[in-house]
Amino acid sequence: MSPKDTRFAGRRALVTGSTGGLGVAIAKALAADGAFVVVSGRDITRGAAVVTDIRSAGGQATFVAADLGAGADAAIRLADAAAGAAGGNIDILVNNAATLLMPTPTADISEQELRDTFSVNVFAPFLLTGVLGPRMAEQGHGAIVNIGSITGLRGASGSAVYNGTKAVIHSFTTSWADEYGPAGVRVNAVAPGPIGTERQAEFADHIAPVLSRLPSRRMSTPEEVAAAVAFLASDDAANIHGAILSVDGGWAAT
């Protein structure tokens, strides 16, 4: 995975939740295009492995540990630590970290589960963007890509909490596009459908009926979703603001 081009050369990227699943694919895609990537997550061992893979392929990366479910201070500390580790302001922020709950009736969701899910899925990206967005605006450029979900656009029984957090992310995206766009900072979102990750394999029984109705009849690969993230973060999307790009096998069209 030697850098295939230099569209992100000289740019520093922070990808939250990039020690596993989709986050790893996003980190590797940005690094392959020349970005210095700050890999972040709770697991130091897994984070170090991602950094090693990126460096072995000729890319640049470092790891900053963060538990975004640990409260407001954790997100703010990550913003500062990432800039320090990268040696300068973050140019690309990918708000990817999320807690994914097994489908559960609303009445059976505990208050703690509700708080924990919103802490990671909503509060953390809000706080990170609140710190890094103004810094990007001050330097006159930057890109923020939020990871939403098709379920934030289309409801599903038993997933009100997770789906609700992703609907909030979509709303944040359009509001931040209007807030930061005039200063040269583009904010967009990718809304994946089912993705072939280890975590989503746990939901196979719930996902199978959905796949049978999709035009593509299959899950997206992490690399396909990561390619959409890289596009929105790049100058190829220079006049795209507030978009919610579905990568869902056609679910949004059905």
N, C-alpha and C positions, 0 to 999 in steps of 0.2 A: 504494500500500500504506500509506495513512495508518492509524495505529493504529485497529483496529476496535473494541476495547474496552480496558479498563484492568485486566484481571485480573492482570497482572504489573507494574502501576504501582508504582514505587519499588523494584523488585527488580532485582538485578544478576545477569546470567547469563554463564557462561563455556561456550563450545561449542568443544571441541577439534576439529581437522581441519575447520574451517569455511571454508576458502578454495576448496572445490570440492565437487561432488556433493551428497550428502545433507546434509552439514554446512552448506552455504549455505542450503538450504531450512529447516533447523532454526533457524539464526540469524535468518532473515527472519520465520519464524513467531513466534518469541518476541518479536522487536522489534515486530511488528505488533500484538501483544497488550500492548505498553507496557513491556517489559523494556529495560533498558540492557544491550546485548549486547557482550561481549568476543569478537571474532572472533579465532581463533588458527590458525596454521599456519606452514609454512616459507616460503611465497612471499609476499613483501611486496607485490608488484604486485597479485596476485590478492586478497590480503587487503584492500588499499586499495579495490579495486573493489567488494568486497562491502559494505564500510563506506559507500562512496559511494551504492550502491543503497539501503541501509537509510535513510540520512539523507535522500536525495532523496524517499523515500516517507513522510517524516515521523517516522521512528524514530530511536532513539539507539544509537550503536555506536562502538567504537574497535577498533583492531587491536593485538595483541601477538604478535610473532614468536616461534615456538618450534619446535624440532626434537625431538619426543618420542622419537626414536630415538637421541638423543645421550647417554643415560644418566640416572641417577637425579637428578642435579643439575638437568637440564633441566626435569623435571616439577615439582620443588620451586620452581625459579625462576619457572616459569609461574604457579603458584598465587599467589605473592607479587606478581608483576608484574600479574596480572589484577586483584587486589584494589586495587592502587595505581592502575591505569588507570581502574577503575570508580568510584573514590572511596569505597570501603568494602568490607565483607565480601561475598563472593560468596554469593548466595542460591540459585542454581540452577546445578548443574554437569551438563553433558551430556558424558559420556565417549564421544565419537564417533570420534576418530582411529583409523585402523586400516590395517595393511598387508594387501593382498589379493594372494595368490599365484595364479598360473596353476595349474590342476590339474596335479599332478606326482606320480609315484610316490614313496612314502616313501623308498625307497632312493636316490633321486636328489636329495633335498633336502640342501643343504650345511649344515654346522654354522653357518656365518655367516648363512644365510637363516633358520635356526631361531632363532638368537639375535636377529636383527633383527626378526623378526615378533613374538616374545614381548616384546621391548623396548617396541614401540609398542602392541601389542594387550593386553598383560597388565600389564607393570611400570608403564607410565605411568598408566593409570587407577587402579591400586592406590596409587601414590605420591600422585597428585593427591587422591584421596579421603582418604588418610591425613592430608593437610594440611588440606583444606577441610572434611571431615566433622566433625572436632572443633570447628572454628570455628562451623559451623552449629549444632552441638549446644549450644555455649556461649551462642549468641544465642537458642536455643530454637525455631528453625524453619529449614527448608531443604528442598530437593528435589534428589536426584541421580537422573539417568536414564542408564542405561548402554545402549549400542547393542550388542546381542547379534546373534544370527542364527538363522534356522531351522536352519542347519547345525550349530549348537551343540546342537540337540535331535535332529536326524536326521542320521546320518552319511552321507558320500558318498565314494566311492572317489577317490583322488588329491588329497584336500583335508584330510588328517589334521592338518596343522599349523594351518591357518586355523580349521578346525572345532574343534580342540582349544582354541584360544585363546578362542573364543566360548563354549564349554562352561564354561571357567573364569570368564568374565564373568558367566554365569548363576549360577554358584555364589557368586561375590562378591556378587551382587545380593541373594540370600536371606540370606547371612551379615551383610551390612551393614545390611539391613533390621532384623534382630534386634539388631544392635549399636547403631545410631543412632536407631531408631524411638522408644524410650522418651524420648529427649531432644527429640522433635518433628521429627526429620529423616526424611523418607520416601525410600526407595531402591527404585527399580523399573527394569525394563528393557523395551526394545522389541526384538523379534526379527523383523527383516524377512526376507522372501524376496527373490527377484530384484527389483532396483529399476532403473528406466529412467534410469541415469546414463551418462555417457561412459565411465567406467571399466568398468562392467559390460557395456558394449557389446562390449568386447574378448572377453568370454566367451560371445558369442551362440551359438556352435555347441554349447557345453556346456549352455546354459540352455534352448534350444529344446525338447528332449525333456521337460524338467521342466514347462515352461509348458503343454504339450499335455495334461498330467495334472491340472493345477490346476482346481478348481471355477471360478475366475475366468477361466482361460485367458489370463491376461496378467500382466505385471509390475506392481508397484505404482509409482506416481509418487513422486518425492521428497517432494512436498507431502503425500501421503497418510501417509507415514511420519512426517513432521514434525508433522502434526496429532496423531498418537498420542503423540509426545514431549511436545508442548505440553499435552495433556490430563493426562498423568502428572505433569508439573511443576506443574500448577495446583491450586488449591483444589477444583476439581471432583472431584479424586481424593483428597480429604482423608483417607479411611480405607483407602487402598490402599497396602499395604506388601509388598515382596518379590514383586510380580507380574512375570511375563514375558509381555508382550502381543505376540502374533504378528500381524504385518501382512504376510501372505504369500500372499494369494489363496487361502487354504484348504489350503496345503501341509501344515500341521501336522495337519489333519483327515483326510488321505488315508492 
